[in-house]
Amino acid sequence: MKIGTFTVAGASACAFALALAAPALFGACSSSSLPPAPAVAGGGACETEAGAYPPPNCDDTLETCSAPSPACLVAPCNMSSPCLAMADNTGKPTDDLRLRKLNVTAPSALAQHFIQAGVIDDGVNLDNTCGEPGTGSFSWLARFDTANKKLTTGGAPPADDPFNVGYCFVNQTIGGLPVAAVVVNMTQASDGSWASDVIPKLYVPIYINGDPNNVVVLPLSQATVKGVTLSTDGNCIGSYNPDGVGPPTTGGLCADQDPSSCERWRTNGALGGYITLKEANAVNVVTLGKSLCVLLTGGSSTADGGTQCATNPDGSVTAKGDFCSTTDAPGGCEDSYWLAASFAASAALITDGSTVAACNGSMAGGTDAGAD
């Protein structure tokens, strides 16, 4: 099994596309050179500094797009739902949802439009259904138990039939990492929005191009979900923007508009957490043959022929990030990178996964953690 880790900062668009994007992007980049230094943030309502969270409904787009003609065909998603719900939570004890948009606002390199559109959106967008021309390889699930004030969150393997069979939370050791759903308490603010307690460690798997044997893991530490507004029926966080897509192709699919002009989704929740450089240096991004740490730091200080970050005698990474794990604050020891995003989600069918190997604990997940 190929094991990698989600590249969250400092990588060039080409390096990131090579690591995670669809095969069509591979030919445009070369993996033989190190990625450049992180890009400078461009500003805007969604720009997020290390340790901060974006406004849940932030939007940096110009909103200059117009409705496609004919309109995008979004079946079998619920066309009458503001967020194109894939299921109905009405009357259920929990609100089960799948993220439909992850709008990364930090670090600045990952927030670049090319990476956002060509890598992240491609994985989150459904696999050629509901008008979305994605791969469906990045399924992040959230179960809100508002009665008991509990949040369950984690990743899901590719779903062959998300509408009738549904999704399940991964419960699998992947590259030595215990990838499983996490349950935390949450609180409700006076405005009705929800926030979770801190999640000490959250591993979210991404299945490259839907391949169950090529898994990339996003390892977040001290993660928190904030400012989440659920619709009254529990089916939506944020909403679908029908003007944010191009006209349907002959196959009925609609590409996203230029993300600087108009977005397919409007978000209404925020999240954040950090990833340590030491952890990143122990994980090889198989497609590139370099550790995640090299990508995070732009290859500023490397060892082993450029495949690893250089380390100090005490084992710490020589290169610096923008966040400190020991103080849980920006700057300081600079041993980590901060990741923040806003998000939208819609109702989805989540099952116990008892018949799915990746969800019932019976699937072997590899032990190399990308180190070979």
Buried (B, 14 or more C-beta within 10 A) or exposed (E): BBBBBBBBBBBBBBBBBBBBBBEEBBEEBEBEEBBBEBBEBEEBEBBBBBBBBBBBBBBBBEEEBEEBEEBBBBEEBBBEBBBBBBBBBEEEEBBBBBBBBBBBBBBBBBBBBBBBBBBBBBBBBBBBBBBBBBBBBBBBBBBBBBEEBBBBBBBBBBBEEBBEEBBBBBBBBBBBBEBBBBEBEBEEEEEEBBBBBEBEBBBBBBBBBBEBEBBBBBBBBBBBBBBBBBBEBBBBBBBBBBBBBBEBEEEBBBBBBBBBEBBBBBBBBBBBBBBBBBBBBBBBBBBBEBBBBBBBBBBBBBBEEBBBBBBEEEEBBBBBBBBBBEEBBBEBBBBBBBBBBBBBBBBBBBBEBEEBBBBBEEBEBBEBBBEE
